[in-house]
Amino acid sequence: MVFCLVPHLSVNYRSSEHVLSRRRQEDTSMTQNAAELPPPMPKDPQYVPPPRDPERPGPHIVAEVIPIEDQLKVGHVQGFTVRCDESGRIGGTDSAPSPLGYFTVAMGF
């Protein structure tokens, strides 16, 4: 199944064996073996979720985004800290995924 939002933004779902055999052919370092994945992102042990308004049901997610320099930004959400950057062609340093990269992954989750 493929979800396509714009011509260059798609999320592909395929069987694990198909993905692994294709990645072996492409000679990339991606893995689906849980023991070989990088460690999970640490969560701030002091994180306390913001208070909820009992009159407003549904998800309640608060995020803070701090510009660092050029296109590099740091975001804090649900006790986690993430970095976001852009490629050099639009003023970034390509040191972290772009906002569109995060959005594309979120569609797959």
Residue pairs with C-beta under 8 A, 6 or more apart in sequence:
1 13
2 10
2 11
2 12
2 13
3 10
3 11
3 107
4 10
5 107
9 100
9 103
9 104
10 104
11 104
11 105
11 107
11 108
13 108
14 22
16 32
19 32
20 32
23 30
31 37
41 80
41 81
41 82
42 80
43 78
43 79
43 80
44 79
44 80
44 81
47 78
47 79
49 60
49 78
50 60
50 62
52 60
53 60
61 77
61 78
62 77
63 75
63 76
63 77
64 75
64 76
64 77
65 73
65 74
65 75
65 76
66 73
66 74
66 75
66 76
67 73
68 74
70 85
70 91
70 92
70 93
71 85
71 86
71 90
71 91
71 92
71 93
72 83
72 84
72 85
72 92
72 93
72 95
72 96
73 83
73 84
73 85
74 81
74 82
74 83
74 84
75 81
75 82
75 83
75 84
82 96
82 102
83 95
83 96
84 96
84 97
84 98
84 99
84 102
85 92
85 93
85 94
85 95
85 96
85 97
85 98
86 92
86 94
86 98
87 94
87 98
88 94
92 98
97 105
